[in-house]
Amino acid sequence: MGVETKRERSHRSVRRLRSEDAAAIATILRDSPEAANWTEAGLREMAERGEVVAFAGEADGEMTGFVVGRRAGDEGEILNLAVRPANRRKGEGAALLRATLKEFRALGVRRVFLEVRESNERGVAFYAKHGFTRTGKRRAYYREPEEAAIVMEMALSGQNQGTTFAS
């Protein structure tokens, strides 16, 4: 007879991204070749400007993922979302996306766009599951390696996306 043990529950949270998170983000990006690759200096500068909607996911005090978006008028764009490989498929990405969409709504955003690597089938499926639809394709959008991007969009106004948005 085997003894059942409870899996330890970790303390998970979503918080605003800070400039001192740049090194942790750079590490996550090194392990996430499907995500847009940004430099640590660029990440720090972006976080300091405060012109972005950006959140970090944490578990037990360690960064597990991040999302960065921006608003232009009544449109928003998700620029990058990545989760550490060990933390994927555990709701981390969904929590980051929910926080971003909640913030966009509060800022009056009506439509949100994003690009995802054409080869990133899991990413495309993830965004589709959360209400995004394919609206186009950008050839040679990504570098290292060069690859097309699938453009996806979500309308925020007057819709219930079937998800409770809480940060």
Secondary structure, DSSP 8 states (H G I E B T S, - for coil): -----------EEEEE--GGGHHHHHHHHHT-TTS----HHHHHHHHHH--EEEEEEEETTEEEEEEEEEEETTEEEEEEEEE-GGGTTTTHHHHHHHHHHHHHHHTT--EEEEEEETT-HHHHHHHHHTT-EEEEEEEEEETTTTEEEEEEEEE-TT---SS----
